Amino acid sequence: MDVPNPSLGLFRLTWPIFLELLLFMLMGTSDVLMLSGVSDDAVSAAGVVNQYISLCILIMNVISHGASIVVAQYLGARRNAEASRISAVAIMMNLMLGLVVSAVLLSFGRFILSRMNLEGTVLVLAHAYMRIAGGFIFLQALINVLAGLIRTYGFTRQSMFVSMGMNLLHVLCNYALIFGHFGMPEMGVTGAAVSTGISRAAALGVFAWLLYRVMDVRMVPRDFVAFPGEYIRKILKVGVPSAIEQITYHSCQTVFLYFVTFLGSAALASRQYAMAISQYFFLCSLAIGMGTAILVGRRVGARQSDEAYRRALESLKWAVVITVLVDVLIILMRQPLVSLFTDNGDIVLLTAQIILLSLVMESGRSLNRVLVNALRAAGDAQFTVYMALISMVCMSLPLGYTLVFTFQLGLPGVWLALAADEWIRGLVSWYRWKSRVWERKSLVEPLEEAVPVAVGG
């Protein structure tokens, strides 16, 4: 029996996305928490490598981001057979791209890490982690495109269950391979990388089966080897700008990480612990933004611009309110939370200070998470690239350098520069959405008069 088609309301879409993202974040946090039982150097090594891994995943998301938006608009236009063919093209393109990225990280991993001012034990551990995590990164490329398509079809709850199983497997493998339980060798940082690969491979198989089940018009083998130029152009028209914007963001994060390496091992470890905790600040706004993108894409494809406009602004209100409430709660508990990761007093104090500054940064980031996703879903992805280059590269990086090294603010200077970027881009994106310029950016014409998309959860 096929999976029934879900109704598309914001709450119905968003709560499974929230839990799925939470599970993925817990997967990363479990690595940090368990590796902190090995040493702070192990945490620092994994943190540096994961900065590059995250950047590579964003490069591979050129296809998955673009395909999700194009498929959403085609589904809204009731052109489901073409949506199926676009999905097959996207999967094959992402597989090829993922294999290329894996080969690059395997071949040049040590060279890349040696340019990050790492030395001694941290460099050795980072290289060991890079070999495995980087070599199998193509698995994550496929997971991203499959999970994105499943969510676009409206089956966010099913995707959540797969992620739950992957995380349980990951934690179990971490316990066995990092510390040498259940008769397995004690592998430390290498064990964390192997565990990630095993859990991703298992999840990939389930995601592939699930996508086949939820599609009303299913993919056939010839769809995977045909590359229609029209579909590829549309995927890249959205995917490339979206990826450039995200790559710009993470490239700037990598530069900031380079700044932090000059502040000492305590600052490097504090940054990693602060990021492991502060990622939960923006979890709700990220989930709301992803759910909003699905709904906006469907409505834009169906030529329901007024409903798309209203939906994004309503989502924005919820994202900001929830983010601020979560911020305040975590800030009140910041020192006990940091103490879960380390008993180094200097690191605990510095990390707690950084988390306090996150209230300013994350409230601005909630604007971006919703409005940037809405603009992309409407086809107005190029605008977000221009803003990223202006705000991140031309403003945030010079400001961060000045605060860290000229005014000697250290790690807090990095967080203040990031906050300035989030607020500038958020406010400009809000003005762009209110201007309704995005209404002229649709990627598809409806095949026939579309049936209104359900509203409400």
TORMAR-14038 format. One line per field, with one value per residue (C-alpha): x, z, y; residue number from 1. Coordinates in nm, 4 decimals. Layout:
BEGIN
xx	[X | ...]
zz	[Z | ...]
yy	[Y | ...]
resi	[NUM | ...]
! end
This chain:
BEGIN
xx	[0.0000 | 0.1309 | 0.1768 | -0.1276 | -0.0798 | -0.0559 | -0.2314 | 0.0093 | -0.0243 | 0.2674 | 0.2456 | 0.1912 | 0.4997 | 0.7173 | 0.7057 | 0.8567 | 1.1204 | 1.1976 | 1.2426 | 1.4479 | 1.6815 | 1.7011 | 1.8077 | 2.0762 | 2.2054 | 2.2048 | 2.4128 | 2.6787 | 2.6477 | 2.6930 | 3.0238 | 3.1380 | 3.0147 | 3.1700 | 3.4952 | 3.5204 | 3.5626 | 3.8754 | 4.0340 | 3.9769 | 4.2245 | 3.9964 | 3.7034 | 3.9080 | 4.0264 | 3.6767 | 3.5471 | 3.7999 | 3.7311 | 3.3556 | 3.3888 | 3.5206 | 3.2730 | 2.9885 | 3.1270 | 3.1485 | 2.7943 | 2.6786 | 2.8583 | 2.6728 | 2.3461 | 2.3591 | 2.1492 | 1.9311 | 1.8296 | 1.7502 | 1.5620 | 1.3464 | 1.2286 | 1.1733 | 0.9844 | 0.7702 | 0.6690 | 0.5942 | 0.3794 | 0.1953 | 0.1357 | 0.0011 | 0.2777 | 0.3601 | 0.5120 | 0.7726 | 0.8364 | 0.9243 | 1.1688 | 1.3334 | 1.3792 | 1.5624 | 1.7903 | 1.8735 | 1.9621 | 2.2042 | 2.3648 | 2.4187 | 2.5730 | 2.8304 | 2.9065 | 2.9373 | 3.1899 | 3.4040 | 3.4004 | 3.4913 | 3.7877 | 3.9119 | 3.8967 | 4.0758 | 4.3520 | 4.4084 | 4.2871 | 4.6252 | 4.7227 | 4.3980 | 4.4359 | 4.8006 | 4.6923 | 4.4663 | 4.7480 | 4.7030 | 4.9979 | 5.0937 | 4.8242 | 4.5349 | 4.6698 | 4.7199 | 4.3707 | 4.2113 | 4.3751 | 4.2580 | 3.9024 | 3.9186 | 4.0226 | 3.7081 | 3.4492 | 3.5622 | 3.5971 | 3.2358 | 3.0784 | 2.9022 | 2.6597 | 2.5454 | 2.5076 | 2.2539 | 2.0809 | 2.0339 | 1.8719 | 1.6489 | 1.5366 | 1.4762 | 1.2543 | 1.0606 | 0.9889 | 0.8897 | 0.6280 | 0.4932 | 0.6101 | 0.8125 | 0.7004 | 0.8333 | 1.1669 | 1.1829 | 1.1468 | 1.4376 | 1.6538 | 1.5585 | 1.6800 | 2.0019 | 2.0790 | 2.0148 | 2.2499 | 2.5082 | 2.5088 | 2.5382 | 2.8290 | 2.9949 | 2.9780 | 3.1242 | 3.3974 | 3.5164 | 3.5590 | 3.6011 | 3.2851 | 3.1069 | 3.4384 | 3.5257 | 3.8677 | 3.9046 | 3.9398 | 3.8794 | 3.8366 | 3.8607 | 3.5783 | 3.3519 | 3.4165 | 3.3516 | 3.0313 | 2.9109 | 2.9732 | 2.7892 | 2.4807 | 2.4663 | 2.4901 | 2.2023 | 1.9859 | 2.0558 | 1.8976 | 1.5833 | 1.5511 | 1.5741 | 1.2978 | 1.0808 | 1.1065 | 0.9951 | 0.6919 | 0.5733 | 0.5865 | 0.2527 | 0.4311 | 0.7348 | 1.0784 | 1.1823 | 1.5393 | 1.5558 | 1.4898 | 1.8261 | 2.0315 | 1.8426 | 1.9545 | 1.7018 | 1.8605 | 1.5435 | 1.5257 | 1.8972 | 1.8872 | 1.5981 | 1.7658 | 2.0868 | 1.9067 | 1.7937 | 2.0516 | 2.3680 | 2.2710 | 2.1418 | 2.4640 | 2.6821 | 2.5050 | 2.5497 | 2.9086 | 2.9859 | 2.8469 | 3.0476 | 3.3604 | 3.3364 | 3.2893 | 3.6075 | 3.7944 | 3.6619 | 3.7780 | 4.1232 | 4.1129 | 4.0274 | 4.3276 | 4.5478 | 4.3658 | 4.4840 | 4.3489 | 4.1064 | 3.9349 | 3.9245 | 3.7595 | 3.5229 | 3.4101 | 3.3304 | 3.1378 | 2.9486 | 2.8482 | 2.7399 | 2.5021 | 2.3984 | 2.2841 | 1.9703 | 1.8929 | 1.7927 | 1.6460 | 1.2828 | 1.3336 | 1.5235 | 1.2400 | 0.9800 | 1.1858 | 1.2065 | 0.8351 | 0.7575 | 0.9720 | 0.7629 | 0.4385 | 0.5620 | 0.7005 | 0.3678 | 0.1714 | 0.4008 | 0.3727 | -0.0068 | -0.0029 | -0.1338 | 0.0982 | -0.1160 | -0.1313 | 0.2458 | 0.3083 | 0.0871 | 0.2276 | 0.5879 | 0.5060 | 0.3008 | 0.5870 | 0.8308 | 0.6309 | 0.6369 | 1.0076 | 1.1186 | 0.9032 | 1.0046 | 1.3744 | 1.3851 | 1.2098 | 1.4526 | 1.7465 | 1.6466 | 1.5939 | 1.9354 | 2.1115 | 1.9719 | 2.1163 | 2.4389 | 2.7011 | 2.5559 | 2.5245 | 2.8854 | 2.9992 | 2.8594 | 3.1343 | 3.4411 | 3.5622 | 3.8236 | 3.7255 | 3.8621 | 3.6789 | 3.3534 | 3.3688 | 3.4520 | 3.1890 | 2.9227 | 3.0075 | 2.9698 | 2.6315 | 2.5102 | 2.5971 | 2.4015 | 2.0766 | 2.1670 | 2.2862 | 2.0111 | 1.7215 | 1.8590 | 1.9246 | 1.5561 | 1.4686 | 1.7091 | 1.5988 | 1.2401 | 1.2697 | 1.5712 | 1.3998 | 1.0820 | 1.2704 | 1.4470 | 1.1211 | 0.9685 | 1.2614 | 1.4307 | 1.7530 | 1.9994 | 1.9090 | 2.0198 | 2.3631 | 2.4150 | 2.3243 | 2.5543 | 2.8525 | 2.7866 | 2.7050 | 2.9289 | 3.2378 | 3.2459 | 3.1162 | 3.1268 | 3.4805 | 3.6547 | 3.4469 | 3.5392 | 3.9100 | 3.8951 | 3.7070 | 3.9243 | 4.2720 | 4.2548 | 4.0185 | 4.1425 | 3.7903 | 3.8940 | 3.6202 | 3.3336 | 3.4415 | 3.3658 | 3.0120 | 2.9445 | 3.0523 | 2.8275 | 2.5347 | 2.5805 | 2.5675 | 2.2519 | 2.0596 | 2.1597 | 2.0666 | 1.7489 | 1.6185 | 1.7035 | 1.5353 | 1.2245 | 1.2135 | 1.2617 | 0.9736 | 0.7459 | 0.8281 | 0.6863 | 0.9479 | 0.9721 | 0.6304 | 0.8005 | 1.0523 | 0.8339 | 0.9989 | 0.6920 | 0.3482 | 0.0526 | -0.0604 | -0.4199 | -0.5989 | -0.4465 | -0.6451 | -0.5878 | -0.3296 | -0.4614 | -0.3714 | -0.3375 | -0.1892]
zz	[0.0000 | -0.0892 | 0.1711 | 0.1694 | 0.0462 | 0.3444 | 0.3843 | 0.3722 | 0.6764 | 0.8403 | 1.1744 | 1.0144 | 0.7998 | 1.0549 | 1.3704 | 1.2018 | 1.0358 | 1.3788 | 1.5311 | 1.2337 | 1.2588 | 1.6335 | 1.5768 | 1.3276 | 1.5743 | 1.8515 | 1.6223 | 1.6069 | 1.9768 | 2.0666 | 1.8780 | 2.0730 | 2.4060 | 2.3597 | 2.2167 | 2.5155 | 2.7151 | 2.5096 | 2.5222 | 2.4356 | 2.1489 | 2.0027 | 2.0133 | 1.8487 | 1.5727 | 1.4883 | 1.5018 | 1.2460 | 1.0087 | 1.0420 | 0.9372 | 0.6025 | 0.5903 | 0.6359 | 0.3566 | 0.1223 | 0.2043 | 0.1070 | -0.2270 | -0.2869 | -0.1909 | -0.5171 | -0.6641 | -0.3693 | -0.2799 | -0.6395 | -0.7024 | -0.3909 | -0.4967 | -0.8619 | -0.7667 | -0.5177 | -0.7879 | -1.0378 | -0.7808 | -0.7090 | -1.0840 | -1.0920 | -1.3261 | -1.1210 | -1.3955 | -1.4666 | -1.0924 | -1.0839 | -1.3738 | -1.2148 | -0.8934 | -1.0784 | -1.2544 | -0.9226 | -0.7527 | -1.0258 | -1.0451 | -0.6688 | -0.6705 | -0.9295 | -0.7463 | -0.4129 | -0.5535 | -0.6850 | -0.3458 | -0.1639 | -0.3973 | -0.3373 | 0.0432 | 0.0330 | -0.1909 | -0.0360 | 0.3234 | 0.4926 | 0.2743 | 0.3648 | 0.7379 | 0.7445 | 0.6192 | 0.9231 | 1.1696 | 1.3308 | 1.4748 | 1.6909 | 1.8250 | 1.6912 | 1.3340 | 1.3597 | 1.4974 | 1.2434 | 0.9517 | 1.0795 | 1.1057 | 0.7620 | 0.5803 | 0.6779 | 0.7175 | 0.3952 | 0.1947 | 0.2583 | 0.2322 | -0.0901 | 0.1306 | 0.2862 | -0.0607 | -0.1493 | 0.1891 | 0.1475 | -0.1946 | -0.1006 | 0.2297 | 0.0649 | -0.2012 | 0.0556 | 0.2534 | -0.0642 | -0.1311 | 0.2158 | 0.4013 | 0.6718 | 0.9441 | 0.7602 | 0.7005 | 1.0736 | 1.1637 | 0.9357 | 1.0982 | 1.4409 | 1.3477 | 1.2006 | 1.5174 | 1.7452 | 1.5327 | 1.5337 | 1.9123 | 1.9552 | 1.7095 | 1.8757 | 2.2133 | 2.0688 | 1.8471 | 2.0350 | 2.3693 | 2.2573 | 2.3980 | 2.2787 | 2.1843 | 1.9363 | 1.9279 | 2.1051 | 1.8067 | 1.9531 | 1.6854 | 1.4066 | 1.5675 | 1.5536 | 1.1796 | 1.1168 | 1.3183 | 1.1062 | 0.7862 | 0.9087 | 1.0214 | 0.7000 | 0.4813 | 0.6677 | 0.6466 | 0.2758 | 0.1928 | 0.3903 | 0.2402 | -0.1136 | -0.0408 | 0.1235 | -0.1675 | -0.4078 | -0.1871 | -0.1441 | -0.5087 | -0.6866 | -1.0247 | -0.9692 | -1.1237 | -1.3856 | -1.4782 | -1.7939 | -1.5854 | -1.4108 | -1.7321 | -1.9166 | -1.8417 | -2.0022 | -2.0343 | -1.9306 | -1.5939 | -1.5258 | -1.5994 | -1.3602 | -1.0844 | -1.1242 | -1.1528 | -0.7928 | -0.6621 | -0.7615 | -0.6002 | -0.2905 | -0.2603 | -0.3232 | -0.0430 | 0.1947 | 0.0844 | 0.1390 | 0.4915 | 0.5797 | 0.4088 | 0.6334 | 0.9282 | 0.8224 | 0.8127 | 1.1603 | 1.2694 | 1.1369 | 1.3491 | 1.6543 | 1.6017 | 1.6925 | 2.0249 | 2.1685 | 2.2338 | 2.5036 | 2.2615 | 1.9919 | 2.2269 | 2.3602 | 2.0075 | 1.9397 | 2.2648 | 2.2118 | 1.8614 | 1.9820 | 2.2276 | 2.0319 | 1.7285 | 1.9283 | 1.9453 | 1.5798 | 1.5454 | 1.5546 | 1.3057 | 1.0736 | 1.0808 | 1.0261 | 0.7385 | 0.5685 | 0.6137 | 0.4827 | 0.1737 | 0.0859 | 0.1212 | -0.0596 | -0.3463 | -0.3888 | -0.3788 | -0.6195 | -0.8620 | -0.8281 | -0.8795 | -0.5278 | -0.4585 | -0.1942 | 0.0093 | -0.0293 | 0.0905 | 0.3969 | 0.4820 | 0.4992 | 0.7257 | 0.9583 | 0.9776 | 1.0525 | 1.3554 | 1.5050 | 1.4293 | 1.6066 | 1.9149 | 1.9627 | 1.9014 | 2.1671 | 2.4218 | 2.3562 | 2.3733 | 2.7167 | 2.8476 | 2.7314 | 2.8551 | 3.2043 | 3.1970 | 3.0110 | 3.2744 | 3.3707 | 3.0009 | 2.9252 | 3.2292 | 3.0613 | 2.8002 | 3.0018 | 3.3551 | 3.2398 | 3.4263 | 3.1653 | 2.8841 | 3.0830 | 3.1562 | 2.7994 | 2.6458 | 2.8828 | 2.7738 | 2.4067 | 2.4649 | 2.6301 | 2.3127 | 2.1059 | 2.2090 | 1.9836 | 1.6960 | 1.6923 | 1.7037 | 1.3811 | 1.2320 | 1.2763 | 1.0218 | 0.7707 | 0.8219 | 0.7237 | 0.4687 | 0.2772 | 0.2439 | 0.1256 | -0.1339 | -0.2661 | -0.2851 | -0.4882 | -0.7329 | -0.6101 | -0.5095 | -0.6767 | -0.4443 | -0.1396 | -0.3001 | -0.3490 | 0.0117 | 0.1331 | -0.0515 | 0.0661 | 0.4287 | 0.5049 | 0.2968 | 0.2791 | 0.6305 | 0.8701 | 0.8003 | 0.8297 | 1.1386 | 1.2947 | 1.2283 | 1.3827 | 1.6933 | 1.7491 | 1.6838 | 1.6936 | 1.9898 | 2.1483 | 2.2126 | 2.1227 | 2.0711 | 2.1688 | 1.8811 | 1.6376 | 1.7754 | 1.7558 | 1.3908 | 1.3125 | 1.4866 | 1.2791 | 0.9591 | 1.0621 | 1.1452 | 0.8282 | 0.5973 | 0.7915 | 0.7696 | 0.4003 | 0.3252 | 0.5086 | 0.2881 | -0.0246 | 0.0705 | 0.1445 | -0.1972 | -0.3675 | -0.6432 | -0.6063 | -0.7727 | -1.1126 | -1.0475 | -1.0794 | -1.2550 | -1.3946 | -1.5417 | -1.4091 | -1.6392 | -1.5515 | -1.2843 | -0.9607 | -0.6645 | -0.3583 | -0.1147 | 0.2356 | 0.5089 | 0.8772 | 1.0714]
yy	[0.0000 | 0.3462 | 0.6160 | 0.8508 | 1.2065 | 1.4454 | 1.7782 | 2.0699 | 2.2929 | 2.4727 | 2.2943 | 1.9535 | 2.0045 | 2.1811 | 1.9714 | 1.6623 | 1.8834 | 2.0289 | 1.6839 | 1.5644 | 1.8626 | 1.8111 | 1.4518 | 1.5572 | 1.8152 | 1.5578 | 1.3384 | 1.6087 | 1.6876 | 1.3215 | 1.3280 | 1.6345 | 1.4993 | 1.1562 | 1.2927 | 1.5270 | 1.2071 | 1.1399 | 1.4878 | 1.8539 | 1.8046 | 1.5370 | 1.7795 | 2.0545 | 1.8186 | 1.6985 | 2.0561 | 2.1825 | 1.8918 | 1.9295 | 2.2940 | 2.1680 | 1.8806 | 2.1291 | 2.3453 | 2.0462 | 1.9391 | 2.2868 | 2.2554 | 1.9310 | 2.0995 | 2.2953 | 2.0164 | 1.9184 | 2.2754 | 2.3616 | 2.0379 | 2.0756 | 2.4215 | 2.3294 | 2.0112 | 2.2055 | 2.4537 | 2.1751 | 1.9951 | 2.3201 | 2.3540 | 1.9945 | 1.8757 | 1.5671 | 1.3509 | 1.6174 | 1.6557 | 1.2841 | 1.3144 | 1.6185 | 1.4177 | 1.1389 | 1.3885 | 1.5538 | 1.2246 | 1.1208 | 1.4660 | 1.4732 | 1.1254 | 1.2295 | 1.5534 | 1.3711 | 1.1238 | 1.4095 | 1.5872 | 1.2636 | 1.2121 | 1.5687 | 1.5351 | 1.1999 | 1.3326 | 1.6756 | 1.6372 | 1.6700 | 1.9660 | 2.1469 | 2.0865 | 2.1912 | 2.5352 | 2.5853 | 2.6582 | 2.3147 | 2.1284 | 1.8330 | 1.6038 | 1.8110 | 1.7850 | 1.4082 | 1.3509 | 1.5866 | 1.4064 | 1.0671 | 1.1995 | 1.3668 | 1.0479 | 0.8607 | 1.1367 | 1.3028 | 0.9834 | 0.8814 | 1.2257 | 1.1223 | 0.9278 | 1.2549 | 1.4062 | 1.1382 | 1.1590 | 1.5338 | 1.5131 | 1.2181 | 1.3694 | 1.7076 | 1.5517 | 1.3484 | 1.6660 | 1.8509 | 1.5842 | 1.6642 | 1.3514 | 1.5195 | 1.2781 | 0.9727 | 1.1457 | 1.2197 | 0.8513 | 0.7579 | 1.0243 | 0.8923 | 0.5445 | 0.6839 | 0.8760 | 0.5807 | 0.3710 | 0.6492 | 0.6850 | 0.3080 | 0.2887 | 0.5899 | 0.4172 | 0.0994 | 0.2457 | 0.5558 | 0.3806 | 0.0179 | -0.1438 | -0.4617 | -0.6171 | -0.3422 | -0.1689 | 0.1670 | 0.4046 | 0.7528 | 1.0203 | 0.7625 | 0.5677 | 0.8739 | 0.9046 | 0.5345 | 0.5549 | 0.8459 | 0.6498 | 0.3396 | 0.5304 | 0.7341 | 0.4224 | 0.2583 | 0.5716 | 0.6112 | 0.2772 | 0.3584 | 0.7078 | 0.5634 | 0.3131 | 0.5775 | 0.8229 | 0.5516 | 0.4853 | 0.8446 | 0.9579 | 0.9502 | 0.9288 | 0.7113 | 0.7380 | 0.4820 | 0.3750 | 0.5872 | 0.9001 | 0.8541 | 0.8573 | 1.1316 | 1.4857 | 1.7270 | 2.0679 | 2.2520 | 2.0742 | 2.1096 | 2.4831 | 2.5355 | 2.3318 | 2.5274 | 2.8626 | 2.8194 | 2.5745 | 2.7610 | 3.0946 | 2.9139 | 2.7171 | 3.0242 | 3.2062 | 2.9137 | 2.8520 | 3.2201 | 3.1933 | 2.8837 | 3.0164 | 3.3195 | 3.0862 | 2.9079 | 3.2395 | 3.3207 | 2.9754 | 3.0654 | 3.3811 | 3.1710 | 2.9400 | 3.2384 | 3.2803 | 2.9487 | 2.5991 | 2.7180 | 2.9579 | 2.6875 | 2.4389 | 2.7082 | 2.7900 | 2.4258 | 2.3814 | 2.7090 | 2.6044 | 2.2605 | 2.4294 | 2.7394 | 2.5409 | 2.4637 | 2.8365 | 2.8543 | 2.5064 | 2.6231 | 2.9056 | 2.6711 | 2.4170 | 2.6895 | 2.8272 | 2.4863 | 2.4236 | 2.7712 | 2.7074 | 2.4004 | 2.5935 | 2.9047 | 2.6942 | 2.5139 | 2.8389 | 3.0211 | 2.7276 | 2.7449 | 3.1259 | 3.1945 | 3.4886 | 3.6559 | 3.3373 | 3.2861 | 3.6422 | 3.6015 | 3.2605 | 3.3825 | 3.6779 | 3.4580 | 3.2100 | 3.4905 | 3.5992 | 3.2499 | 3.2003 | 3.5186 | 3.4644 | 3.1003 | 3.1718 | 3.4449 | 3.2212 | 2.9338 | 3.1758 | 3.2990 | 2.9452 | 2.8201 | 3.1348 | 3.0758 | 2.7230 | 2.8018 | 2.7193 | 2.3774 | 2.2958 | 2.3840 | 2.1840 | 1.8726 | 1.8984 | 2.0019 | 2.0728 | 2.3270 | 2.6450 | 2.8869 | 2.7092 | 2.6971 | 3.0712 | 3.1745 | 2.9467 | 3.0807 | 3.4363 | 3.3411 | 3.1784 | 3.5001 | 3.6938 | 3.4425 | 3.6124 | 3.9049 | 3.6881 | 3.4268 | 3.6734 | 3.8222 | 3.4808 | 3.3867 | 3.6581 | 3.5049 | 3.1466 | 3.2218 | 3.5014 | 3.3697 | 3.0300 | 3.2019 | 3.4076 | 3.0975 | 2.9033 | 3.1860 | 3.1691 | 3.4897 | 3.3137 | 3.5511 | 3.8371 | 3.6349 | 3.5868 | 3.9588 | 4.0267 | 3.7488 | 3.8924 | 4.2471 | 4.1706 | 3.8728 | 3.9371 | 4.3163 | 4.3930 | 4.0966 | 3.9698 | 4.3097 | 4.3881 | 4.0540 | 4.1043 | 4.4514 | 4.3359 | 4.0277 | 4.1665 | 4.5466 | 4.5854 | 4.2588 | 4.1263 | 3.7729 | 3.5137 | 3.7505 | 3.9749 | 3.6923 | 3.6536 | 4.0291 | 4.0392 | 3.7439 | 3.9146 | 4.2303 | 4.0243 | 3.8346 | 4.1520 | 4.3372 | 4.0493 | 3.9783 | 4.3333 | 4.3679 | 4.0318 | 4.1528 | 4.4632 | 4.2476 | 4.0204 | 4.3175 | 4.4658 | 4.1499 | 4.1629 | 3.7839 | 3.7421 | 3.7787 | 3.4973 | 3.1826 | 2.8859 | 2.7093 | 2.7731 | 2.5694 | 2.2880 | 2.3742 | 2.5730 | 2.4462 | 2.3265 | 2.5532 | 2.4185 | 2.3398 | 2.5854 | 2.5075 | 2.2227]
resi	[1 | 2 | 3 | 4 | 5 | 6 | 7 | 8 | 9 | 10 | 11 | 12 | 13 | 14 | 15 | 16 | 17 | 18 | 19 | 20 | 21 | 22 | 23 | 24 | 25 | 26 | 27 | 28 | 29 | 30 | 31 | 32 | 33 | 34 | 35 | 36 | 37 | 38 | 39 | 40 | 41 | 42 | 43 | 44 | 45 | 46 | 47 | 48 | 49 | 50 | 51 | 52 | 53 | 54 | 55 | 56 | 57 | 58 | 59 | 60 | 61 | 62 | 63 | 64 | 65 | 66 | 67 | 68 | 69 | 70 | 71 | 72 | 73 | 74 | 75 | 76 | 77 | 78 | 79 | 80 | 81 | 82 | 83 | 84 | 85 | 86 | 87 | 88 | 89 | 90 | 91 | 92 | 93 | 94 | 95 | 96 | 97 | 98 | 99 | 100 | 101 | 102 | 103 | 104 | 105 | 106 | 107 | 108 | 109 | 110 | 111 | 112 | 113 | 114 | 115 | 116 | 117 | 118 | 119 | 120 | 121 | 122 | 123 | 124 | 125 | 126 | 127 | 128 | 129 | 130 | 131 | 132 | 133 | 134 | 135 | 136 | 137 | 138 | 139 | 140 | 141 | 142 | 143 | 144 | 145 | 146 | 147 | 148 | 149 | 150 | 151 | 152 | 153 | 154 | 155 | 156 | 157 | 158 | 159 | 160 | 161 | 162 | 163 | 164 | 165 | 166 | 167 | 168 | 169 | 170 | 171 | 172 | 173 | 174 | 175 | 176 | 177 | 178 | 179 | 180 | 181 | 182 | 183 | 184 | 185 | 186 | 187 | 188 | 189 | 190 | 191 | 192 | 193 | 194 | 195 | 196 | 197 | 198 | 199 | 200 | 201 | 202 | 203 | 204 | 205 | 206 | 207 | 208 | 209 | 210 | 211 | 212 | 213 | 214 | 215 | 216 | 217 | 218 | 219 | 220 | 221 | 222 | 223 | 224 | 225 | 226 | 227 | 228 | 229 | 230 | 231 | 232 | 233 | 234 | 235 | 236 | 237 | 238 | 239 | 240 | 241 | 242 | 243 | 244 | 245 | 246 | 247 | 248 | 249 | 250 | 251 | 252 | 253 | 254 | 255 | 256 | 257 | 258 | 259 | 260 | 261 | 262 | 263 | 264 | 265 | 266 | 267 | 268 | 269 | 270 | 271 | 272 | 273 | 274 | 275 | 276 | 277 | 278 | 279 | 280 | 281 | 282 | 283 | 284 | 285 | 286 | 287 | 288 | 289 | 290 | 291 | 292 | 293 | 294 | 295 | 296 | 297 | 298 | 299 | 300 | 301 | 302 | 303 | 304 | 305 | 306 | 307 | 308 | 309 | 310 | 311 | 312 | 313 | 314 | 315 | 316 | 317 | 318 | 319 | 320 | 321 | 322 | 323 | 324 | 325 | 326 | 327 | 328 | 329 | 330 | 331 | 332 | 333 | 334 | 335 | 336 | 337 | 338 | 339 | 340 | 341 | 342 | 343 | 344 | 345 | 346 | 347 | 348 | 349 | 350 | 351 | 352 | 353 | 354 | 355 | 356 | 357 | 358 | 359 | 360 | 361 | 362 | 363 | 364 | 365 | 366 | 367 | 368 | 369 | 370 | 371 | 372 | 373 | 374 | 375 | 376 | 377 | 378 | 379 | 380 | 381 | 382 | 383 | 384 | 385 | 386 | 387 | 388 | 389 | 390 | 391 | 392 | 393 | 394 | 395 | 396 | 397 | 398 | 399 | 400 | 401 | 402 | 403 | 404 | 405 | 406 | 407 | 408 | 409 | 410 | 411 | 412 | 413 | 414 | 415 | 416 | 417 | 418 | 419 | 420 | 421 | 422 | 423 | 424 | 425 | 426 | 427 | 428 | 429 | 430 | 431 | 432 | 433 | 434 | 435 | 436 | 437 | 438 | 439 | 440 | 441 | 442 | 443 | 444 | 445 | 446 | 447 | 448 | 449 | 450 | 451 | 452 | 453 | 454 | 455 | 456 | 457]
! end
